[in-house]
Each structure stands twice: as structure tokens, then as C-alpha cells.
Amino acid sequence: MGEKNHSPGEELQHRTQAEAPGKKSWHSQAYTLGAISNFMSTFLTFPIYKVVFRQQIHAVAVSQAVKQLWHEGPQYFYRGIYPPLLSKTLQGTLLFGTYDSLLCSLSPVGPHSLGHRWAAGLMSGVVEAVALSPFERVQNVLQDGRKQARFPSTFSILKEFNSYGLWGRLSLGYYRGFWPILVRNSLGSALYFSFKDPIQAGLAKQGLPHWVPALVSGSVNGTITCLVLYPLIVLVANMQSHIGWQSMPSLWASAQDMWDTRGRKVLLIYRGGSLVILRSSVTWGLTTAIHDFLQRKYHSRKEKKY
């Protein structure tokens, strides 16, 4: 019980202070952990995500969204899971790995201030948005029950996008809804990494087991971040549900339509918020806890070498 209970942020500061300034190192554990933990959490929480998506598109209650999925049949329950499995695996790799690299570049010898964490999180979110927007686009089309007959598979969607010209493939196809995604991901990553470590460090002082502060910090911080940015999540889902050259509304028109469809009430925009809390708590709690666990194992092995 005499072991110090350092947060991941403190571990990172100790590491950067111990390494020579300007020395670059590849911390593969951060990339590997992000990939594995995001893969697992995505598979476990995908049914919840699909119910939330139906609420965002149709503005219906939880029970109605569940009934829609039930009437479509069990064979469609995990329809559309492959794009998010791949994208979330890449997301974990980019999010934690890129953040770690950027933070060490901004502050090679520490300490890492709030500004450093915010900037590194913001830039890692930009990288994430550019790399993963096409996956989210395909996923949202697959999960829209209205598109099942026309686009029964991922290949049929890709074939549709590739039939457009170069600019059409980007603006109407793979990167439809990119700007709200960019804002959502960059701000979300900045908020998550800015306050994750302080929350965890505060909980660690209570003498709790190592995994508890990480789990609680990831759950609370991820949930708050998700709820703050939830209107952007709904906007992206509605924008990316459109496909084809016809009836492709602009960003402003999509936002206005979303506002009008929900009776110009903020409460209706947040329909499905309870499920978002559950999904975000599980996803970010597991991801943060596993990342913290492997990070500690990595540092303990490294310290034994000296």
C-alpha cells in the first residue's frame, strides 16, 4: 500500500523529464492500447449506439427506436458495425498516440500545463477528424433503416460515392458533414485530455485502487464532453444520412431543419441523452482504464532497466 498512485499525466511528465530534451521516442503502448480498448468497447456498446442513432434521425423515444430495430430482425441488429469497429480502432490509435507525441513535442521536458494539454488534444482531434470522417459517413448510411433496400452493404455505398467526380466524392460522399465533425472532434479531444488527468489525480489521492480513478475519470469526463457537444453529434448524423446528388442540403439548411424537426426545443435535440451517457460512460471509462493499466505496466518495466 506504500506505492504511489500517480495519474497518467504525472507518469508522462516523469517520463519526459527523464528523457533527454529533443530525443524522440515511439511509445507503442499508447497506440496499441487505444486500438484494443476502442475495439472492445465499440463492439460491446454498438447496440446502444444504434438505438441512439435512430433517435437522432427520427426523433423518437427509446422504446420506438428499439421497436424499429426489433421489427427489422436480429440479422440487421449489428448491421453497420464493421466501419465503426475499424474507425474506432484507428481512433484509439490516433487519439492517444498522436496526443502523446504532440504533448511531448510541445513540452519536451514538462511540466505539461493546461494549455499544452488543450493544444495537443485539439490537434489530435483534427487529425482524427481528417482520417476517420469517411468511416463515420459510411456507418451512418448503413445504420439508417430507410437506406437498407438501396444500399444493402458497405460495397454498395462505396460504389455510389465512387461514381461521383473527384470533388463530389469528397464533398457529397466521404466527407459529407466534415466541418461539424472537425469542430466536434477537435473540441472533444481538447476537453477530454485537458481535464482527464486532473480528475484522475484528485481521485488517486483518496487511496483507491489504480483502476478506479482511471475508470471514473474517463467515464465522467467522456460523458460531460459528449453531452456538451451532443447537438453537433445529432447534426452530423442528420447530414450524413443524406446520399445522392439530389436533396443535399447545406450545413446551415441541415442545422435549421434539425431545429425545426425537433419543434425548436433544445430538450428534443437532446432526446436519447440518457443512452449517450451510458454509452459514453462505458466506452471512455474502459478505454481510459485499460490505457492507464498498460501505461503503468510499460513504465514499471522501463524503470527496472535502470
BAROLO-199574 format. One record per residue: residue in one letter; y, z, x of N, C-alpha, C, O in turn. Coordinates in steps of 0.2 Angstrom, whole numbers, padded with zeros to 4 digits, always signed. Layout:
BEGIN
aYZXYZXYZXYZX/...
// end
This chain:
BEGIN
m-0006+0000+0004+0000+0000+0000+0006+0000+0004+0012+0000+0002/g+0005+0000+0011+0011+0001+0015+0014-0006+0017+0018-0007+0021/e+0011-0012+0014+0013-0018+0016+0019-0020+0012+0020-0019+0006/k+0024-0024+0016+0030-0026+0012+0029-0031+0007+0024-0036+0008/n+0032-0031+0002+0031-0036-0003+0037-0040-0003+0042-0040-0008/h+0037-0045+0001+0043-0050+0002+0042-0055-0003+0037-0057-0005/s+0048-0058-0006+0048-0063-0010+0047-0070-0006+0048-0070+0000/p+0046-0076-0009+0045-0082-0006+0051-0084-0002+0051-0086+0003/g+0057-0082-0005+0064-0084-0002+0064-0080+0004+0067-0083+0009/e+0062-0073+0004+0063-0069+0010+0058-0072+0016+0060-0072+0022/e+0052-0074+0014+0047-0077+0018+0050-0083+0022+0049-0084+0028/l+0053-0087+0018+0056-0094+0020+0062-0092+0025+0062-0096+0030/q+0066-0087+0024+0071-0085+0028+0068-0083+0035+0071-0084+0040/h+0063-0078+0034+0060-0076+0041+0057-0082+0045+0058-0082+0051/r+0054-0087+0041+0051-0092+0045+0057-0096+0048+0056-0098+0054/t+0062-0098+0045+0067-0102+0048+0071-0099+0053+0073-0102+0058/q+0071-0092+0053+0074-0088+0058+0070-0088+0065+0072-0088+0070/a+0063-0088+0064+0059-0088+0069+0058-0094+0073+0056-0094+0079/e+0059-0100+0069+0058-0106+0072+0064-0108+0076+0070-0106+0074/a+0064-0113+0081+0069-0115+0085+0074-0119+0081+0072-0123+0077/p+0081-0118+0081+0085-0122+0077+0084-0130+0079+0083-0132+0085/g+0084-0134+0074+0083-0141+0074+0076-0143+0075+0075-0149+0074/k+0072-0138+0075+0064-0140+0075+0062-0142+0068+0063-0138+0064/k+0059-0148+0067+0057-0150+0061+0049-0148+0060+0046-0150+0065/s+0047-0146+0055+0040-0144+0054+0038-0147+0047+0042-0147+0042/w+0032-0148+0046+0029-0151+0040+0025-0145+0037+0020-0144+0039/h+0028-0142+0031+0024-0137+0028+0020-0139+0022+0022-0140+0017/s+0014-0141+0024+0010-0145+0019+0008-0140+0014+0006-0143+0008/q+0008-0134+0015+0005-0129+0009+0010-0130+0003+0007-0130-0002/a+0016-0131+0004+0021-0131-0001+0019-0137-0006+0020-0137-0012/y+0018-0143-0002+0017-0149-0006+0010-0149-0009+0009-0151-0015/t+0005-0146-0006-0002-0146-0008-0002-0141-0014-0005-0143-0020/l+0001-0135-0014+0001-0130-0019+0004-0133-0025+0002-0132-0031/g+0010-0136-0024+0013-0139-0030+0009-0144-0034+0009-0144-0040/a+0006-0148-0030+0001-0153-0033-0004-0150-0037-0006-0152-0043/i-0008-0145-0034-0014-0142-0038-0011-0138-0044-0014-0139-0049/s-0006-0134-0043-0004-0130-0048-0001-0133-0054-0003-0132-0060/n+0002-0139-0053+0005-0143-0058+0000-0147-0062+0000-0147-0068/f-0005-0149-0058-0011-0152-0061-0014-0148-0066-0016-0150-0072/m-0016-0142-0064-0020-0137-0068-0015-0135-0074-0018-0135-0080/s-0009-0133-0073-0005-0131-0079-0004-0136-0084-0003-0135-0090/t-0003-0143-0082-0002-0148-0086-0008-0149-0091-0007-0150-0097/f-0014-0149-0088-0020-0150-0092-0020-0145-0097-0022-0146-0103/l-0019-0139-0095-0020-0133-0100-0015-0133-0105-0016-0131-0111/t-0009-0135-0104-0003-0134-0109-0002-0141-0112+0003-0141-0116/f-0006-0146-0111-0004-0153-0114-0004-0153-0121+0000-0156-0125/p-0009-0150-0125-0009-0149-0132-0003-0146-0135+0000-0149-0140/i+0000-0141-0132+0006-0138-0134+0012-0143-0133+0016-0144-0137/y+0012-0147-0127+0017-0151-0126+0017-0157-0131+0023-0159-0133/k+0011-0159-0133+0011-0165-0138+0014-0163-0145+0017-0167-0148/v+0012-0156-0147+0015-0154-0153+0023-0154-0153+0026-0156-0157/v+0025-0151-0147+0032-0151-0146+0035-0158-0146+0041-0159-0149/f+0032-0163-0143+0035-0170-0143+0035-0172-0150+0040-0176-0152/r+0030-0171-0155+0030-0173-0161+0036-0170-0165+0039-0174-0170/q+0037-0164-0164+0043-0161-0167+0050-0164-0165+0054-0165-0169/q+0050-0166-0159+0056-0169-0156+0058-0175-0159+0063-0177-0161/i+0052-0179-0160+0053-0186-0163+0054-0186-0171+0058-0189-0173/h+0050-0182-0174+0050-0182-0182+0054-0176-0185+0055-0176-0191/a+0056-0172-0181+0060-0166-0183+0056-0162-0189+0059-0161-0194/v+0050-0161-0188+0046-0157-0192+0044-0150-0190+0045-0149-0184/a+0041-0146-0194+0038-0140-0192+0032-0140-0188+0029-0145-0188/v+0030-0134-0185+0025-0134-0181+0018-0136-0185+0014-0140-0182/s+0018-0133-0191+0012-0135-0195+0011-0142-0196+0005-0145-0196/q+0016-0146-0198+0016-0153-0199+0014-0157-0193+0011-0162-0193/a+0017-0155-0187+0015-0158-0181+0008-0158-0179+0005-0162-0177/v+0005-0152-0181-0002-0151-0179-0006-0155-0184-0011-0157-0182/k-0004-0155-0191-0007-0159-0195-0008-0166-0194-0013-0170-0195/q-0002-0169-0191-0002-0176-0189-0007-0177-0184-0011-0182-0184/l-0007-0173-0179-0012-0174-0173-0019-0173-0176-0024-0177-0174/w-0020-0169-0181-0027-0167-0183-0029-0173-0187-0035-0175-0187/h-0025-0176-0191-0027-0182-0195-0028-0188-0191-0032-0193-0193/e-0025-0189-0185-0026-0194-0181-0033-0194-0177-0036-0199-0175/g-0036-0188-0177-0043-0187-0174-0043-0184-0167-0038-0185-0164/p-0048-0181-0166-0049-0177-0159-0048-0182-0153-0046-0181-0148/q-0051-0189-0155-0051-0194-0149-0044-0195-0147-0043-0198-0141/y-0039-0194-0151-0032-0195-0149-0028-0189-0147-0022-0189-0145/f-0031-0183-0147-0028-0177-0145-0025-0177-0138-0020-0174-0137/y-0029-0180-0133-0027-0180-0126-0025-0187-0124-0024-0189-0119/r-0023-0191-0129-0020-0197-0128-0014-0197-0125-0009-0193-0127/g-0013-0200-0119-0006-0200-0115-0006-0195-0110-0001-0193-0107/i-0012-0192-0109-0012-0186-0104-0012-0189-0096-0010-0185-0092/y-0015-0195-0095-0015-0197-0088-0008-0198-0085-0007-0196-0079/p-0003-0201-0088+0003-0201-0085+0006-0195-0083+0009-0194-0078/p+0006-0190-0088+0009-0183-0086+0005-0180-0080+0008-0176-0076/l-0002-0180-0080-0006-0177-0075-0004-0180-0068-0003-0176-0064/l-0003-0187-0068-0001-0190-0062+0006-0188-0060+0008-0186-0054/s+0011-0188-0065+0018-0187-0064+0019-0179-0062+0023-0178-0058/k+0015-0175-0065+0016-0168-0064+0013-0166-0057+0016-0161-0054/t+0008-0169-0055+0005-0168-0049+0010-0170-0043+0012-0167-0039/l+0013-0176-0044+0018-0178-0040+0025-0174-0040+0028-0173-0035/q+0026-0172-0046+0032-0167-0047+0031-0161-0043+0036-0159-0040/g+0026-0158-0043+0025-0152-0039+0025-0153-0032+0028-0149-0028/t+0023-0159-0030+0023-0161-0023+0030-0162-0021+0033-0159-0016/l+0034-0165-0025+0041-0167-0023+0045-0161-0024+0050-0159-0020/l+0045-0157-0029+0049-0152-0031+0049-0146-0026+0054-0144-0023/f+0043-0144-0024+0043-0138-0019+0043-0141-0012+0047-0138-0008/g+0040-0146-0010+0040-0149-0004+0047-0151-0002+0050-0150+0004/t+0050-0155-0006+0057-0158-0005+0062-0152-0004+0067-0152+0000/y+0062-0147-0009+0066-0142-0009+0066-0138-0002+0071-0136+0001/d+0060-0137+0000+0058-0133+0006+0062-0137+0012+0065-0133+0016/s+0061-0143+0012+0063-0147+0018+0071-0147+0018+0074-0147+0023/l+0074-0148+0012+0081-0149+0011+0084-0142+0013+0090-0142+0016/l+0081-0137+0010+0084-0130+0012+0084-0128+0019+0089-0126+0022/c+0079-0130+0023+0078-0129+0030+0083-0133+0033+0086-0131+0039/s+0085-0139+0031+0090-0144+0034+0097-0141+0033+0101-0141+0037/l+0098-0138+0027+0105-0136+0025+0106-0129+0029+0112-0128+0031/s+0101-0125+0030+0102-0119+0033+0096-0118+0038+0091-0114+0036/p+0096-0121+0044+0090-0121+0048+0088-0114+0051+0082-0113+0052/v+0093-0109+0051+0091-0103+0054+0093-0097+0049+0092-0091+0050/g+0094-0099+0043+0096-0094+0037+0102-0090+0039+0105-0091+0044/p+0104-0085+0034+0100-0084+0028+0102-0090+0023+0107-0093+0023/h+0098-0090+0018+0099-0095+0013+0103-0092+0007+0101-0088+0003/s+0109-0095+0006+0114-0092+0001+0112-0095-0005+0108-0100-0006/l+0116-0093-0011+0115-0096-0017+0117-0103-0017+0114-0108-0020/g+0123-0105-0013+0125-0112-0013+0120-0116-0010+0119-0122-0012/h+0116-0114-0004+0111-0118-0001+0105-0119-0006+0103-0125-0006/r+0103-0114-0009+0098-0115-0014+0099-0119-0020+0095-0124-0022/w+0106-0119-0022+0108-0123-0028+0108-0130-0025+0106-0135-0029/a+0111-0132-0019+0112-0139-0017+0105-0142-0016+0103-0147-0017/a+0100-0138-0013+0093-0140-0011+0090-0142-0018+0086-0147-0018/g+0090-0137-0022+0087-0138-0029+0090-0144-0033+0086-0148-0036/l+0096-0145-0032+0100-0151-0036+0097-0157-0033+0096-0162-0036/m+0097-0158-0026+0095-0164-0023+0087-0165-0024+0085-0171-0025/s+0083-0160-0024+0076-0161-0025+0075-0164-0032+0070-0167-0034/g+0079-0161-0037+0079-0164-0044+0081-0171-0045+0078-0175-0049/v+0086-0173-0041+0087-0180-0041+0082-0185-0038+0080-0190-0041/v+0078-0182-0033+0073-0186-0030+0067-0186-0035+0064-0192-0036/e+0066-0181-0039+0061-0180-0044+0062-0185-0049+0058-0189-0052/a+0069-0186-0052+0070-0190-0057+0069-0197-0055+0066-0201-0059/v+0071-0199-0049+0070-0206-0047+0063-0208-0047+0061-0214-0049/a+0059-0204-0044+0052-0205-0043+0048-0205-0049+0043-0209-0050/l+0049-0201-0054+0045-0199-0060+0047-0202-0067+0043-0201-0071/s+0053-0204-0067+0055-0207-0074+0051-0212-0077+0049-0212-0083/p+0048-0217-0073+0043-0221-0076+0037-0218-0079+0035-0221-0084/f+0035-0213-0076+0029-0210-0079+0030-0206-0085+0027-0207-0090/e+0036-0203-0086+0038-0200-0092+0039-0205-0097+0038-0204-0103/r+0042-0211-0096+0043-0216-0100+0037-0218-0104+0036-0219-0110/v+0032-0220-0100+0025-0222-0102+0022-0216-0106+0019-0218-0112/q+0022-0210-0104+0020-0205-0108+0022-0204-0115+0019-0203-0119/n+0029-0204-0115+0032-0203-0122+0031-0209-0127+0030-0208-0133/v+0030-0215-0124+0027-0220-0128+0020-0219-0131+0019-0220-0137/l+0016-0217-0126+0009-0216-0128+0008-0210-0133+0004-0210-0138/q+0013-0205-0133+0012-0199-0137+0015-0200-0144+0015-0196-0149/d+0019-0206-0145+0022-0207-0152+0017-0211-0156+0015-0216-0155/g+0015-0207-0161+0010-0210-0166+0011-0216-0169+0007-0220-0171/r+0018-0218-0170+0020-0224-0173+0018-0230-0168+0019-0236-0170/k+0017-0229-0162+0016-0234-0157+0008-0236-0155+0007-0240-0151/q+0004-0232-0159-0003-0232-0157-0006-0239-0158-0010-0241-0154/a-0005-0242-0164-0008-0249-0165-0005-0254-0161-0009-0258-0158/r+0001-0254-0159+0004-0259-0155+0003-0258-0148+0002-0263-0144/f+0003-0252-0145+0001-0250-0138-0004-0245-0138-0003-0239-0137/p-0010-0247-0138-0016-0243-0138-0018-0240-0132-0021-0235-0131/s-0015-0242-0126-0017-0240-0119-0011-0240-0115-0006-0243-0116/t-0011-0237-0109-0006-0237-0104-0005-0245-0102+0001-0247-0100/f-0011-0248-0101-0010-0255-0098-0006-0259-0103-0002-0264-0101/s-0007-0258-0110-0003-0262-0114+0005-0261-0114+0009-0266-0115/i+0006-0255-0112+0014-0253-0111+0016-0256-0105+0022-0259-0105/l+0012-0256-0100+0014-0259-0093+0015-0266-0094+0020-0270-0091/k+0011-0269-0098+0011-0277-0099+0017-0279-0103+0021-0284-0101/e+0019-0274-0107+0026-0276-0111+0032-0275-0106+0036-0279-0107/f+0032-0270-0102+0038-0269-0098+0038-0275-0093+0043-0277-0091/n+0032-0277-0090+0032-0282-0085+0034-0289-0088+0035-0293-0084/s+0034-0289-0094+0036-0296-0097+0044-0297-0097+0046-0302-0099/y+0047-0291-0096+0055-0292-0096+0057-0295-0089+0053-0295-0085/g+0063-0296-0089+0066-0298-0082+0067-0292-0078+0065-0287-0080/l+0069-0293-0072+0070-0288-0067+0074-0282-0070+0072-0276-0070/w+0080-0284-0072+0085-0279-0075+0082-0276-0081+0083-0270-0082/g+0079-0280-0085+0076-0277-0092+0070-0272-0090+0069-0267-0094/r+0066-0273-0085+0061-0269-0083+0063-0262-0081+0060-0257-0083/l+0069-0262-0078+0072-0256-0076+0076-0252-0082+0075-0246-0083/s+0081-0256-0085+0085-0253-0090+0082-0252-0097+0083-0247-0100/l+0077-0256-0099+0074-0256-0105+0067-0253-0105+0064-0251-0109/g+0064-0254-0099+0057-0252-0098+0056-0246-0094+0056-0240-0097/y+0055-0246-0088+0053-0240-0084+0058-0235-0084+0056-0229-0084/y+0064-0236-0084+0070-0232-0083+0074-0231-0089+0080-0229-0088/r+0071-0232-0095+0075-0231-0101+0076-0223-0101+0071-0219-0101/g+0082-0221-0103+0084-0214-0103+0085-0211-0096+0084-0205-0096/f+0086-0215-0091+0087-0212-0084+0092-0207-0083+0091-0201-0080/w+0098-0208-0086+0104-0204-0085+0103-0197-0088+0104-0192-0084/p+0101-0196-0094+0100-0189-0096+0094-0186-0092+0094-0180-0091/i+0089-0190-0090+0084-0187-0086+0086-0184-0079+0085-0179-0077/l+0091-0188-0076+0094-0186-0070+0098-0180-0070+0097-0175-0066/v+0102-0179-0076+0106-0173-0077+0101-0167-0078+0102-0162-0075/r+0096-0168-0082+0091-0163-0084+0087-0161-0078+0087-0154-0077/n+0084-0165-0074+0080-0163-0068+0084-0160-0063+0082-0155-0060/s+0090-0163-0061+0094-0160-0056+0097-0153-0057+0096-0148-0053/l+0100-0152-0063+0102-0146-0065+0096-0141-0066+0097-0135-0064/g+0091-0143-0069+0085-0139-0070+0082-0136-0063+0081-0130-0063/s+0082-0140-0058+0079-0138-0052+0084-0134-0048+0082-0129-0045/a+0090-0135-0049+0096-0131-0046+0095-0124-0049+0096-0119-0045/l+0095-0123-0056+0095-0117-0059+0088-0113-0057+0088-0107-0056/y+0083-0117-0057+0076-0114-0056+0076-0111-0049+0074-0105-0048/f+0078-0114-0044+0077-0112-0037+0083-0107-0035+0082-0103-0030/s+0089-0107-0039+0094-0103-0037+0092-0096-0039+0094-0091-0036/f+0089-0095-0045+0088-0088-0047+0080-0086-0047+0079-0080-0049/k+0076-0090-0045+0069-0088-0045+0068-0083-0040+0065-0078-0041/d+0070-0084-0033+0069-0079-0028+0073-0072-0029+0070-0067-0028/p+0079-0072-0032+0082-0066-0033+0078-0062-0039+0078-0055-0038/i+0076-0065-0044+0072-0061-0049+0066-0059-0046+0064-0053-0048/q+0062-0063-0042+0056-0060-0039+0057-0055-0034+0053-0050-0034/a+0062-0055-0030+0064-0050-0026+0065-0043-0029+0063-0038-0027/g+0069-0044-0035+0070-0037-0038+0064-0034-0041+0063-0028-0041/l+0059-0038-0044+0053-0036-0046+0049-0033-0041+0045-0028-0042/a+0049-0036-0035+0045-0034-0030+0046-0027-0027+0042-0024-0024/k+0052-0025-0028+0054-0018-0026+0051-0013-0030+0051-0007-0028/q+0048-0015-0036+0045-0010-0040+0038-0008-0038+0035-0004-0041/g+0036-0011-0033+0029-0010-0030+0023-0013-0034+0018-0010-0034/l+0025-0018-0038+0020-0022-0042+0015-0026-0037+0017-0027-0032/p+0009-0028-0040+0005-0032-0036+0009-0039-0034+0013-0041-0038/h+0007-0042-0029+0010-0048-0026+0011-0053-0032+0016-0057-0032/w+0006-0054-0036+0006-0060-0040+0010-0059-0047+0012-0063-0050/v+0012-0052-0048+0016-0051-0054+0023-0053-0054+0025-0056-0058/p+0026-0051-0048+0033-0053-0048+0034-0061-0048+0039-0064-0051/a+0030-0064-0045+0030-0072-0045+0028-0075-0052+0032-0079-0054/l+0023-0072-0055+0022-0074-0062+0027-0073-0067+0029-0078-0071/v+0030-0067-0067+0036-0065-0071+0042-0069-0070+0045-0072-0074/s+0044-0070-0063+0050-0073-0061+0049-0081-0063+0054-0084-0066/g+0043-0084-0062+0043-0091-0064+0043-0092-0071+0046-0097-0074/s+0040-0087-0075+0040-0088-0082+0047-0087-0085+0049-0091-0089/v+0050-0082-0083+0057-0080-0086+0062-0086-0084+0065-0089-0088/n+0062-0087-0078+0067-0092-0075+0065-0099-0078+0070-0103-0080/g+0059-0101-0078+0057-0108-0081+0059-0108-0088+0061-0114-0090/t+0058-0103-0092+0059-0103-0099+0067-0104-0100+0069-0108-0105/i+0070-0100-0097+0078-0100-0098+0081-0107-0096+0085-0109-0100/t+0078-0109-0091+0081-0116-0088+0079-0121-0094+0083-0125-0095/c+0073-0121-0096+0071-0126-0101+0075-0125-0108+0077-0130-0110/l+0076-0119-0110+0080-0118-0116+0087-0121-0115+0090-0123-0120/v+0090-0119-0110+0097-0122-0108+0097-0129-0109+0102-0132-0111/l+0092-0133-0106+0093-0140-0106+0089-0143-0111+0087-0149-0111/y+0086-0139-0116+0082-0142-0122+0085-0148-0125+0082-0153-0127/p+0092-0148-0127+0095-0154-0130+0094-0160-0126+0093-0166-0129/l+0094-0160-0120+0093-0166-0116+0085-0168-0116+0084-0174-0116/i+0081-0163-0116+0074-0165-0117+0073-0169-0124+0069-0174-0124/v+0076-0166-0129+0075-0170-0136+0078-0177-0135+0075-0181-0138/l+0084-0177-0132+0087-0184-0132+0083-0189-0128+0082-0195-0130/v+0080-0187-0122+0076-0191-0118+0070-0193-0122+0068-0199-0122/a+0066-0189-0126+0061-0190-0130+0062-0196-0135+0058-0200-0136/n+0068-0195-0138+0070-0200-0143+0072-0207-0140+0070-0212-0143/m+0075-0207-0135+0077-0213-0131+0071-0217-0129+0071-0223-0130/q+0066-0213-0126+0061-0216-0123+0055-0218-0128+0050-0221-0127/s+0056-0216-0134+0051-0218-0140+0053-0225-0142+0048-0228-0145/h+0059-0228-0140+0060-0235-0142+0057-0240-0137+0057-0238-0131/i+0055-0245-0139+0052-0250-0135+0053-0257-0137+0053-0258-0143/g+0055-0262-0133+0056-0269-0135+0064-0270-0134+0068-0266-0134/w+0065-0277-0135+0072-0279-0134+0076-0277-0140+0082-0276-0139/q+0073-0277-0146+0077-0276-0152+0078-0268-0153+0074-0264-0151/s+0083-0267-0157+0084-0260-0159+0084-0255-0153+0080-0250-0153/m+0087-0256-0147+0088-0252-0142+0094-0249-0141+0099-0252-0138/p+0096-0243-0144+0102-0240-0145+0104-0238-0138+0100-0236-0133/s+0111-0237-0137+0114-0235-0131+0113-0227-0130+0111-0224-0135/l+0115-0224-0125+0115-0217-0124+0119-0213-0129+0116-0209-0132/w+0125-0215-0130+0129-0212-0135+0126-0213-0142+0126-0208-0146/a+0124-0219-0144+0121-0220-0150+0115-0216-0151+0114-0213-0157/s+0111-0215-0146+0105-0211-0147+0107-0204-0148+0103-0200-0152/a+0112-0201-0144+0114-0194-0145+0117-0193-0152+0115-0188-0155/q+0121-0198-0154+0123-0197-0161+0118-0198-0166+0118-0194-0171/d+0113-0202-0165+0108-0202-0170+0103-0196-0170+0101-0194-0176/m+0102-0193-0165+0099-0187-0164+0102-0181-0168+0099-0177-0171/w+0109-0181-0167+0113-0176-0170+0113-0177-0178+0113-0172-0182/d+0114-0183-0180+0114-0185-0187+0107-0183-0190+0107-0180-0196/t+0102-0185-0187+0095-0184-0190+0093-0177-0191+0090-0175-0195/r+0096-0173-0187+0095-0166-0187+0100-0162-0191+0101-0156-0190/g+0103-0166-0196+0108-0163-0200+0114-0160-0197+0117-0155-0200/r+0116-0162-0191+0122-0159-0187+0121-0152-0186+0126-0148-0187/k+0115-0149-0185+0114-0142-0184+0111-0141-0177+0105-0144-0176/v+0113-0137-0173+0110-0135-0167+0103-0132-0168+0099-0133-0164/l+0103-0128-0173+0096-0125-0174+0091-0130-0175+0085-0129-0173/l+0092-0135-0178+0087-0141-0179+0085-0144-0173+0080-0147-0172/i+0090-0145-0168+0089-0148-0162+0084-0144-0158+0080-0146-0154/y+0085-0137-0159+0080-0133-0155+0074-0131-0159+0070-0127-0158/r+0072-0135-0164+0066-0135-0168+0060-0136-0163+0060-0140-0159/g+0055-0131-0163+0050-0132-0158+0051-0127-0152+0048-0127-0147/g+0057-0124-0152+0059-0120-0146+0054-0114-0144+0053-0113-0139/s+0050-0112-0150+0045-0106-0148+0039-0109-0144+0037-0106-0140/l+0037-0115-0146+0032-0118-0142+0034-0120-0135+0030-0120-0130/v+0041-0122-0134+0043-0124-0127+0043-0117-0123+0042-0118-0117/i+0045-0112-0126+0045-0105-0122+0038-0104-0120+0037-0102-0114/l+0033-0105-0124+0026-0103-0122+0024-0108-0117+0021-0106-0112/r+0025-0115-0118+0023-0120-0113+0026-0118-0106+0023-0119-0101/s+0033-0117-0106+0037-0116-0100+0034-0110-0097+0034-0110-0090/s+0033-0105-0100+0031-0098-0098+0024-0099-0094+0024-0097-0088/v+0020-0102-0097+0013-0103-0094+0014-0108-0088+0011-0106-0082/t+0017-0113-0089+0017-0118-0083+0021-0116-0077+0018-0116-0072/w+0027-0113-0078+0031-0111-0072+0028-0105-0070+0029-0103-0064/g+0026-0100-0074+0023-0094-0071+0017-0095-0067+0016-0093-0061/l+0012-0100-0069+0006-0101-0065+0008-0105-0059+0006-0103-0053/t+0013-0110-0059+0015-0114-0053+0018-0109-0048+0016-0110-0042/t+0023-0105-0050+0026-0100-0046+0021-0095-0042+0022-0094-0036/a+0017-0093-0046+0012-0088-0044+0007-0091-0039+0006-0088-0034/i+0005-0097-0040+0000-0100-0036+0004-0102-0029+0001-0101-0024/h+0010-0104-0030+0013-0106-0024+0015-0100-0020+0014-0101-0014/d+0017-0095-0023+0018-0089-0019+0012-0086-0015+0012-0084-0010/f+0006-0086-0019+0000-0084-0016-0002-0088-0010-0004-0085-0005/l-0002-0095-0010-0004-0099-0005+0001-0098+0001+0000-0099+0007/q+0008-0097-0001+0013-0097+0004+0012-0090+0008+0012-0090+0014/r+0010-0085+0005+0008-0079+0009+0002-0080+0013+0002-0077+0019/k-0003-0083+0011-0009-0084+0015-0007-0088+0021-0010-0087+0027/y-0003-0093+0020-0001-0098+0026+0003-0093+0031+0002-0094+0037/h+0008-0089+0029+0012-0085+0034+0008-0080+0037+0009-0079+0043/s+0003-0077+0033-0001-0072+0037-0006-0075+0042-0007-0072+0047/r-0008-0081+0041-0012-0084+0046-0008-0086+0052-0010-0086+0058/k-0002-0088+0051+0003-0090+0056+0005-0085+0060+0005-0085+0066/e+0006-0079+0057+0008-0073+0061+0002-0070+0065+0004-0067+0071/k-0004-0071+0064-0010-0069+0068-0010-0073+0074-0013-0071+0079/k-0007-0079+0074-0007-0083+0080-0002-0081+0086-0003-0082+0092/y+0002-0076+0084+0007-0074+0089+0006-0067+0091+0009-0064+0095/
// end
